[in-house]
Amino acid sequence: MGYAQHIESLNQNLSELGNDINVSFEFFPPTTESMENTLWNSIERLQTLQPSFVSVTYGANSGTRDRTHNVIKQIKERTGLNAAPHLTCIDSTPDELKQIAQDYWDNGIRNIVALRGDLPDGASKPDMYANDLVSLLKGVADFDISVAAYPEVHPEAKSAQADLLALKRKMDAGANRAITQFFFDVESYLRFRDRCAAIGIEGEIVPGILPVSNYKTLLKFSSFANVKIPNWMHQQFQGLDDDQTTRNLVGASIAIDQVKVLSREGVKDFHFYTLNRAELSYAICHTLGVRPQTA
């Protein structure tokens, strides 16, 4: 198949998908008034695409967790969207986690992203893992639970197989879906999805898509997240350190190519790491055929 035919085929496939695509978005709690304005502008723009849920991250301390809790409640009250707080178990006792979960449920929050969390410096082994947190949450109420998956293997995993079995434990404990770490090698995701199916993981493996707008920041993220950056990406962002507009266009183009190929491979659910900015994620969703809903 020639290049033109290949592109034509990808675009035709997208046009046939119509309304079959589901999208979700991740945000983080703002720390300044300016960042808060940016966040709400982004939420208002992206909510028109009717995401299946939006998630809000938090760091490993209770102060940040409170900010997450407040943003989650505000999103639910102001937009009616399904809002999913990130919740880690590394820094809380089971009783504290049950109390947090019950509070979320009592406030109408039905979705949670359940994570182990980063180990504190000097810690050797956690008391709880993400599968324990999933079991605990399901014991409190019937939450819709997302967990993390790592197509290129979790940095702390002993092996790719051990990492896959850890994911299976999370899914078997009651998780509804897994959301992957961001990646740029589409083949690594597709191989990972096949391996998940081969060991009996039935839940959706939702690809996490990161539209890149700051390449230097990406290099920092990827180094500790064990994400491979292909050489062609280095070349595409070369010389753009002081050119935000072109960086945005290049980043959107890369992500659009990703979602086109993934949709051709049968992927219908996509999770976008927005970094609290709507423009790139909105453009990519538009390309996928996800359009604003009008009354």
C-alpha positions, -999 to 999 in steps of 0.1 A, spaced: 0 0 0 14 34 -10 16 63 15 -14 81 0 -35 50 2 -24 43 37 -35 78 49 -67 75 30 -74 42 47 -67 56 82 -89 86 76 -117 65 62 -115 42 92 -119 73 115 -149 86 96 -166 52 99 -161 51 137 -185 80 141 -196 81 178 -179 49 189 -150 67 205 -148 73 242 -124 99 256 -113 108 291 -90 136 304 -65 139 333 -59 172 351 -38 182 381 -48 206 410 -37 242 405 -14 259 429 -19 295 418 -48 317 407 -34 318 372 -32 280 370 -67 278 384 -80 299 356 -62 278 330 -76 246 345 -112 258 345 -109 272 309 -96 238 299 -123 219 317 -150 240 302 -136 235 267 -132 198 270 -165 191 288 -183 199 255 -168 166 241 -187 146 268 -158 126 282 -167 94 299 -148 107 330 -121 132 340 -94 124 366 -75 147 389 -40 137 402 -24 144 435 11 140 451 19 119 481 8 142 509 -26 150 525 -24 187 516 -23 179 479 -50 153 484 -73 179 499 -68 201 468 -76 171 446 -108 165 467 -119 201 463 -113 202 425 -132 169 421 -162 182 440 -161 215 421 -160 196 387 -189 175 397 -210 205 409 -201 229 381 -201 205 351 -219 173 362 -190 153 347 -179 119 362 -149 131 382 -123 105 393 -98 114 420 -64 97 420 -60 78 453 -27 62 465 -23 38 493 13 42 501 8 71 526 -24 60 544 -37 33 567 -65 10 555 -89 28 580 -79 62 566 -85 50 530 -119 35 539 -129 69 554 -116 88 523 -135 64 500 -167 67 521 -165 105 520 -161 104 482 -191 80 479 -212 102 502 -203 132 479 -216 114 448 -181 105 435 -184 70 419 -151 69 399 -116 65 414 -81 60 399 -65 36 423 -26 37 425 0 24 448 19 57 448 56 65 449 77 49 476 92 74 501 130 77 500 146 48 519 115 26 519 121 -9 508 87 -25 505 52 -10 507 26 -23 532 -1 -21 505 -2 -25 467 -27 -12 442 -46 -45 441 -51 -42 479 -64 -7 474 -88 -19 447 -101 -47 470 -105 -22 498 -125 3 477 -148 -24 464 -154 -34 500 -166 2 507 -188 6 477 -192 -4 440 -168 23 426 -158 24 390 -121 19 393 -92 26 369 -57 13 375 -23 20 359 -6 -2 333 29 0 318 34 -11 282 71 -5 285 73 -20 321 71 -2 354 105 11 364 105 -9 397 92 -42 382 115 -73 384 105 -83 349 79 -76 322 61 -108 332 61 -98 369 46 -64 359 19 -81 338 10 -104 367 7 -74 390 -17 -58 365 -37 -90 364 -40 -90 402 -54 -54 401 -79 -64 374 -89 -96 393 -94 -75 425 -122 -56 407 -107 -28 385 -129 -18 356 -101 -8 332 -64 -1 331 -50 32 318 -15 30 304 15 52 311 20 75 280 41 60 252 51 70 217 59 35 202 25 23 192 38 -12 186 48 -15 223 12 -8 233 -2 -33 208 22 -60 219 13 -52 255 -24 -55 248 -19 -89 232 1 -101 262 -27 -89 285 -53 -108 265 -30 -139 265 -30 -142 303 -68 -136 307 -70 -98 314 -105 -89 301 -108 -53 310 -101 -25 286 -64 -14 283 -69 23 276 -39 40 259 -27 71 277 -19 98 252 4 127 260 2 156 235 38 170 238 41 208 240 74 210 260 100 185 248 125 192 276 99 185 302 90 153 284 126 141 285 126 145 323 92 127 327 103 98 304 136 92 322 120 83 355 89 67 339 108 42 318 92 56 286 113 53 254 115 84 232 121 74 196 150 91 177 126 105 152 110 126 180 143 141 189 147 152 153 112 166 150 116 188 181 152 198 173 157 236 172 122 244 187 132 253 223 121 289 218 92 282 194 61 272 214 37 274 184 56 250 163 62 227 192 24 225 197 18 217 161 45 190 161 31 175 194 -4 175 181 7 159 148 25 131 166 -5 123 189 -29 125 159 -8 99 141 -9 77 172 -46 78 177 -52 72 140 -32 40 140 -46 28 174 -82 34 162 -74 13 131 -63 -14 155 -97 -14 172 -90 10 201 -121 29 210 -111 44 244 -84 71 248 -72 88 280 -55 122 275 -28 136 298 -38 173 293 -13 190 316 -44 213 323 -43 226 287 -72 220 264 -60 230 229 -40 199 218 -63 173 233 -93 191 218 -77 191 183 -68 154 186 -103 145 197 -117 165 168 -96 144 144 -109 112 161 -144 124 152 -153 134 188 -174 165 183 -190 190 208 -225 180 217 -252 206 211 -287 206 226 
